[in-house]
Amino acid sequence: MPDSPVFTIIIPVYNTADYLPQCLDSLLSQTVRGFRVIMVDDGSTDGSGDIAREYVSRHPEVFALLAQENRGQGAARNLALRQVDTPYVTFLDSDDWWSLRTAERITARIRACNPDLVFTTPSVYDMTTRAFTEWRDNETVRRAFAERGDVLSPEDAPELFSAEASVCRLVIRTEMLRDHGFAFPEGMKWEDVAPRFMILGWAQSCALADDAGFVYRINSGHQTTAGSGRARLDIIPAYRIAFEHAEQNGWPDIRKAYIFDMFMQFVPWFLRETDRKVYPKLVRSLHAFSRELPGTFFDAWVRLLDPAPKTVAVWKGLWSGPVSALMRDPVRYDLMKRIARKFKRMVRR
């Protein structure tokens, strides 16, 4: 008899009919099959549900399908999590796919050291250029394991808290999630942010499955980060959950610094790219959030991570009532930035 499945892959499905077959075929093509797949049709209207059902009918030993009215990715993942009966669980978005030997390498690391978490090293595929590139923080993760050994504790490698906030690059011990009553936030975008920090904070042991993981498709229009409208406002409640968890659990300053640093990687980009109809509300919300957030996060960030002065200035501007009021008018704010740049050039001369 074949060995029992080691892990379950949860795939929320919503209107990705153009990409779902590649996602599911990548799982059927894995070099080992010691896993199950639970898909959740989140109220798709483009035939994605029919594609999912076809794969279940052809490969019932691998795939299962649940369905719900459209409630978002967090709710879909939570529905599937309740059905998981394997020792480990991981997640995959339905417009992405797995590299060929991912299941083999994950399974090998689990059997070798039975960790709470397995990190993978994803890659990125740009649909515009058709080019593959490394996930931006893969070298940080690889270096942490190279310097400290095959199995390490996040307490001894706090730089892991700087890794991208995606649960899709983690394979997680199911029992650990249930011990902590874990569930994804529902009704918001950016549902990965707080869970990613929480899960890493709970873990006692981590291993690395290198040259393995999901391939993240960009410039398809399906990414959470692709939209520039009201969904951008969800970044604040998403990070509020993470900051509150860190504060309530007495996290050390270095972890607080990394949470704040990741938040501040998003903020300037949001200010540049958000739809101008949403932009004033985003600035107002960021100003209010800056005033409610304990100063220990900012202080730890500046003291321990030495951020760029421009990024520090962005946060101080949002915190300031007069400056944030100016920033709410994008035309006036852009004009003031141009004037400031010209003044700096004059001073240098």
N, C-alpha and C positions, 0 to 999 in steps of 0.2 A: 504493500500500500504506500502511496506517496506521503511524504511528510505533511503535517498540518501547516496551513499558511502561517507565516511569521508576522505579516503585517497587512493592513488594509489601506487602500488608497481611496480617499474620498474626493469625488469630482462633482461640484455643483455645475449644472448645465443650464445656461440661459442664452438662447438665440445665438448659438455659435455653430450653426449647421455647416458653414464653410470650412470649419477647422476641426470639428469633433472627430471625424473619421481618422485624421492623422494622429490626434491625441490617443485614441483607443487602439489604433494599429500599433503605435509605439509600445504599448503595454503588451500586446500579443506577441510582439517581436523580441521581447526580453529574453536573455539567454537562460534565465531560470523563471519558474512560475510559482514560487512559494508565496503568493499574495492573493488577496481578493480585491475587488473593485466595487465600491458602492457609488453609483451615480444618483444625483437628485435632480430631476427635471423641475426647475424653479419657474414653472408657468411659461415655458417657451412657446412662441407663436410662429416660429420659422421652420418647423419640422425637426428641430433638434431632438425632441422627445421620441419621434419615430425612429430616428437613427439610433438612439440609445436602446430602444426596445429591440431593434434588429440585432444589435450586438449581444444583448441578453439572450435572445432566442438561439443564436448561433453558438454562443459560448457561455452557457449557464454556469459552468464550473468556475468561471472567472468573474463574470459581471452580474450585478444585481441593480435594480432600478427602483427608486422611490420617487414620489411626485408630490408636489405641493403647489398651491397658488403662489404667484410671484411675491416672495417676501424677502428676497435678497440673499446674498452669499452667506452671511453669518447664520441666518436661520436654516439655510439648506445644509450647511456643515453640521449644525447642531442636531438636525434631524437624523443625519447619517451617523453621527458619533454615538447616538443612543443604540445603534444596531451593531456596533463594532464588537467582535468577539475574538480578536487576535491580540497577541501580546503588544504589538506596536501599531501605530497609525500614522499616516502622512496625508498630504493634501496636494491636489493638482488642479490647476485651472483648465477649463475645457478648450481654451484656445492655445494652450501650450502643449508640450509633449516631453517624453523622457528620452534621454540618450540611451544607446543600445544596452549597455552593461550596468545600468543603474540598479536594477533589482538584485543582480548578482553581487555587486559590491556592498550594497546595504545589508543584504542577508549575511554576507561574510563577516562584516563588522559586528552585527548583532550576535552571531554565534561565537565570535572570538571573545567578546568582552561584556556582553549583556548590559550596555549602558542605558542611562535614562534618555539620552538624546543621541542621535546620529546626525551630524552636519553633512551636507552635500555641497558640491561646488557647481552651481548652475552656470549656464551660458545664455547669451542673448542673441536672438536672430532679428535682424532689421529687415522688414519686408520691402522697404524702399531700396536699400542697397544690396539686399540678399547676402549680407555679410554676417558672419558669426563672430562674436567677441566674448571675452571673459566677463563674468559677473564682477562688478566693480570691487567687491571686498574679498574675493577668493584668496588673494595672497595674504591678507590679514589673518584669515582663518587658518590657512595652511601654516603660516609662520607660528601661530599659537601652538599648534600641535607639534611642529618640528622642534620647537624650543622646550616643550614640557612633556612630551611623550605621547603614546598612542591613546591613552585615556587621561582626561584631565577634568578638573573641577572648575566651573565658571568663577568660583571664588578666587582661584589662583590665576585665572586668565580673564580679567575683567574686560580686556579689549574685545572679547566675544560679544559684549553688549553693544559694540559699535557696528556689528554686522547688520546688514539690511533687514528691515522689519518684514520678513516674509516667512510665514509658517511653512510654505511649500518647499523650502530648502531644509526642513527638519523632519526627522523620523522620530516619533515620540512614544515613550512607554505609556500604553493605554491606562494602566493602573495608576500612574502618577496623576494623570488628568482627572481620573475619577476620585482619587483621594482628596483632591482640592476642589471638587465640585465645578470643574471647568466648563465654561460655555463661551462661545464667541458673542460679542456684542451684536445685537440685531437692530435693524432699521437704520443703519448708517453705512457709508463707505469707509474705507480704511480700517476694516474690521481686524486686520492682521496686527495692527500696531501694538496695542496693549497686550494681547495674548502672547506675542513673540517675546516681550520682556518678561512677562509673568512666568512662562514656561522655562525660560532660561534661568530665572531666579529660583525656581523650584528644583531644578536638576542638580544632582550631586555628581554625576559622571557624564562625560561627553566623549564621543569618538568621531572620527572623520572617515567618510567614504569619498575618497578623492576621485577626480575624473568621473563623476557621476552626478546625476541630478536632472532637473527639468530644464528645458529650453524655453526661455521667455520670449514671446513674440511681441515685438514693438512695431509701432506705426501701422497697426491694423484697425485702430479706433476702438478696440474693446477694453483696453486697460483702464483701471480705475483712475490712473494718472492722466488719461488722455482728455477727459472732460475739463472744461474751464468754467462751468457754471456753478449752480448752488451746491453741488456735491463737494466743492472745495471747502465749504464751511464745516464739513464733517471732520476735518483734520483736527479741529479744536476739541470736540468731545472725545475723539479717539485718543488724543494725547492726554487729555485730562484724566482719563481712566488710568493711563500708565503712570502719570505723576502721582496720582492719589495712591495707587498701589505701592509705589516706592516709598512714599512718605509714611503710610500706615504700617508698613513692614520694616521700617527703620533701616532702609538700604544705605550702604556706605556712600560717601560722597562721590567716589569714582563712578559708581553705577548711575547716580543722579546726573553726573556730568555727561555721560554717554547718552542718556535719554534726551537731555537738553540739546546736545550736539546734533543728534539725528533730527530733532524737531527743527532746529535752526538751519539744517540743510534744506528743508522744505520751504521755510517761510519766505526767503528772498525770491525763490522760484515762483511761489504762489503769487507774490506781489507783482511779479513781472507778467505772469501768464494768465491770471484770472480774468474772466469776462468783465468788461468795464461796468456792466449793470450790477454785478455782484461785488465788485471790488470795494466800494465804500463800506458795505456791511462786513466784508472780510476784515478790513482795517479796524472798524469799530469793535468787532469780536476779538481780534488779536489784542487790541488795547485793553479791553476788559479782562481778558485772560492774563495778560502780563501783570495786571494789578492784583489778581487773586492768587497767582502762583507764588509759593514761598520763595524768598530770595536765596535760599540755600542752593537751589538748582542753578541759578545764574552764577552765583559766587563760585560754586564747585567747577562749573564749566570754564570760567575765566582762569581760575587758579590752577586747574589740573590739566587742561587740554590746550591752553594758549590759542584760542580761536583768532581768526583774522580780524583785524580792527574794523573792517567794513561790516562784517557780520555782527560784531558787538554793537556797532553804531545803529544797525537796523533795529535790534532789540531795544536799545535805549530810546530810539525814536518812537517805537510803538508804545513804550511805557510812558513817555511824556505826553501829557494832554495836548499842549499846543502843537507839537510836532505831529502827533497822530492825527490831529484835526487837519493839518496841512496835507498829510499823506492821503486823507480820504478823497481829496480832489486830485485825480491822477494827472490832469493837465498842469495844474499849478505845481504839483510835486515834481513832475518831470522837468518843468522850467527851473525850479529851484536847484535841482541836481545839476542841470547844465551850467547854471550860474556859478555854483560851487566849484565845479570842475575848472571853469575858466579862471576863477579866482585863484585856485591852487596853482595853475600853470603860470599865472602872473607873479605869484609869490616866489616860485622857483626861479624865475628869471632874475 
